[in-house]
Amino acid sequence: MDDLLNRTRAAVWHPCTQMKQLEAAPPLAIARGEGPWLIDPDGRRYLDAISSWWVNLFGHCNPRINAAITDQLGKIEHVMLAGATHEPVVALSERLAKLTGLGHAFYGSDGASATEIALKMSAHYWRNAGRAEKNGFISLKNGYHGETVGALSVTDIPLFKDTYAPLLRHSVQVPTPDARLAAPGESAEAYALRCAAALEAHLAEHAATTAALIIEPLVQGAAGMAMYHPAYLSRARELCDRYQVHLIADEIAVGFGRTGTMFACEQAAVRPDFICLSKGITGGYLPLSAVLTTDDVYAAFYGDATARGFLHSHSYTGNPLACRAALAVLDIFEHDNVIAANRVKAIDFASVMAEVAAHSRVRHFRHLGMIWAFDVTDTPPGFSTRFHRAALAQDAFIRPIGNTVYVMPPYVTSADEMRGLADAMLVCLSSPDI
Ligand SMILES: Cc1ncc(COP(=O)(O)O)c(C=O)c1O
């Protein structure tokens, strides 16, 4: 195992990591996975409590997803999607259209590429509509939409953004409806509506030069699982309609059942103009993202002039293996009635988590669907790393964001496994040096 850690330090540049810190805190070597468990080369098991950066839905090495990919491997692994098509991409597009109520699906690889696609499509739509000056973007304070240059422009996490500020295009951030920021005595709903009023004030002045508002519906993940009231989404939809600005729902993290409905927007009965999907779309197996949009947007690109079309591409757009994994995921949702089953599971998990919620260091305990999060008081410097290491000692893979601890386990996690996770968090919270 030491040999692997030396080789990883020598050859791999790890994501979102100051590499020097790996000297003191080496990455976890993983040889296999099984259900919600990550297994190291010595056979020690760690519960994948954050679903491998929020991508895994139905466990590692899921037999049904494995079988779909294996079947596709015997047919064709990849063909370019410009000038060719194939059954998996067509079938997936049809099913996603039914689920989202949005017509055509455009594919990318990771979440950030979906954000880029949605931003470009929105601005291009307005250009095709003869309103090229509508090319500005609005996002929420503390929002996160990915790390590529366009996506980072609408992201608002200083640690990720500030260094690259000279490379980024200006965008505007409006107040976040994060319920933790409500005034004393103010309800989450009242605060959400107060933030929506700030959005309206901005739109009233700048709609003529604004293409779209991009938001993470209901949960701002990278902000530390900041949750907000659906009233914000409903009001944002009304305002975007009134001021003729697109609503881009970045459901990259919250889509595919995470918040308790297939898509978070459903909880506000909102249909966005664009929806960005990734992460759970393949159950955590293969990189794939998709942007779906309305027939109205699609029609604005349709015509004789080539430049009126959306001339964006990635080599692996619509990869058949990834599409088959995604189709297998949708089959599991359907056949196992996953959304309903998760509702029952979440009730069990909530009772398991009650002791954590009651811990004296826990503030703003929050829960939505299959996400649980809380903030920790009196944290020492390096809290996140300390907690992560201590949780590993308790067989749990958890990575706090700042002083926020969260878990969003694979949907195949059992109540007993969740109990183990809660116990691990309680041990960490009561540890004198965390
Ligand atoms: C809401 C949201 N949008 C976009 C992204 C970027 O996705 P990726 O890391 O696959 O590029 C993420 C990743 O965490 C995300 O949470």
The ligand as a Tripos MOL2 file, in Angstrom:
@<TRIPOS>MOLECULE
LIG
   16    16     1     0     0
SMALL
NO_CHARGES

@<TRIPOS>ATOM
      1 C1        -24.1440   22.0400   -8.3650 C.3       1 LIG1
      2 C2        -22.9120   21.6210   -9.1030 C.ar      1 LIG1
      3 N1        -22.7130   22.0720  -10.3460 N.ar      1 LIG1
      4 C3        -21.6240   21.7120  -11.0500 C.ar      1 LIG1
      5 C4        -20.6710   20.8770  -10.5190 C.ar      1 LIG1
      6 C5        -19.4710   20.4970  -11.3240 C.3       1 LIG1
      7 O1        -19.4920   19.1460  -11.6750 O.3       1 LIG1
      8 P1        -18.1260   18.4140  -12.0720 P.3       1 LIG1
      9 O2        -17.2970   18.3530  -10.8370 O.co2     1 LIG1
     10 O3        -18.5660   17.0670  -12.5440 O.co2     1 LIG1
     11 O4        -17.5000   19.2340  -13.1510 O.co2     1 LIG1
     12 C6        -20.8520   20.3820   -9.2210 C.ar      1 LIG1
     13 C7        -19.8330   19.5090   -8.6020 C.2       1 LIG1
     14 O5        -19.7730   19.3200   -7.4090 O.2       1 LIG1
     15 C8        -21.9980   20.7740   -8.4950 C.ar      1 LIG1
     16 O6        -22.2000   20.3670   -7.2290 O.3       1 LIG1
@<TRIPOS>BOND
     1     1     2 1
     2     2     3 ar
     3     2    15 ar
     4     3     4 ar
     5     4     5 ar
     6     5     6 1
     7     5    12 ar
     8     6     7 1
     9     7     8 1
    10     8     9 2
    11     8    10 1
    12     8    11 1
    13    12    13 1
    14    12    15 ar
    15    13    14 2
    16    15    16 1
@<TRIPOS>SUBSTRUCTURE
     1 LIG1         1 GROUP 0 **** ****
